[in-house]
Amino acid sequence: MTQLPALPAHLEIENITIAYNGTPILRDVSFRIPHGTRVAVVGPNGAGKSTLFKALVGLLPLRAGRVLVHGLPLGHHLDCVAYVPQREEVDWHFPVTVADVVMMGRYGQLGWLRRPGKRDHAAVARALEQMNIASLGHQPIGELSGGQQQRVFLARALAQEPHVLLMDEPFTGVDVTTQDATLELLDQLRAQNVTVMVSTHDLNLAATRFDQVLLLNRRVVAFGLPKTVFTTENVSEAFGTRVMYLNGVAVVDDCCPHDELLGI
């Protein structure tokens, strides 16, 4: 079992187990993330990455364990954890505009019966500008490209003004410009001391652009600095026969559009 770092934690996960229809998907998962840390969540398809994120925002119940934010259980905060789901999980035909979607990031603070005020509209305007989509505010969400839709959901998360941001596969199926904008956003959030968790299939990106890596396969295989997590043994344990080693480079075949390369 991986030893956890003894550091002040902004986000603490303590022995959580999550199940679907009685079958555990994640079992006995524990880790602590220091305030303002950027964490890549890596693992094969079906490893439980999306399940973990949904549990961290209360969309899935815990069978066991607990999640602490600022030392308090979920539900004791004013919507301070934001979640950007995978694009395929969203109904893009829903008749709302870009500005409507981004304003949804304010609902946790507003409640459903209060009308948005000046502060809410200002937060939405800042988020649209930050993601360079201010000109799209009145456009229906279904008419946008995949990259533009991703920017809208990132803007919605920013409008929430979160302390913790969870992004599920934000680099999958988007153009290079959107990938670059997302990475730039990660740098901006680091400067704001926002804790960020990003699931990705890109092991090279995880190794080079993140402070820590959480390697999952239904449980925590390893957690810590990229150089300590991405060992031959850990990567093989997580991905099994889907990993080949060519001249010291791990090639992961996980039914993704491209092979991921990581120098080990």
URKA-V886590 format. One record per helix or strand. SS is the DSSP state (H for helix, E for strand). FROM is the first residue (numbers start at 1). TO is the last residue. Records with the same first field share a line. If there is no record, write none. Layout:
SS->FROM-TO  FROM-TO
This chain:
E->9-20  23-34  38-42  64-69  72-73  81-84  97-97  140-140  164-168  195-199  212-216  220-224  243-246  249-252  260-263
H->49-56  87-89  98-110  118-130  134-136  141-143  146-159  176-191  203-209  226-229  232-242
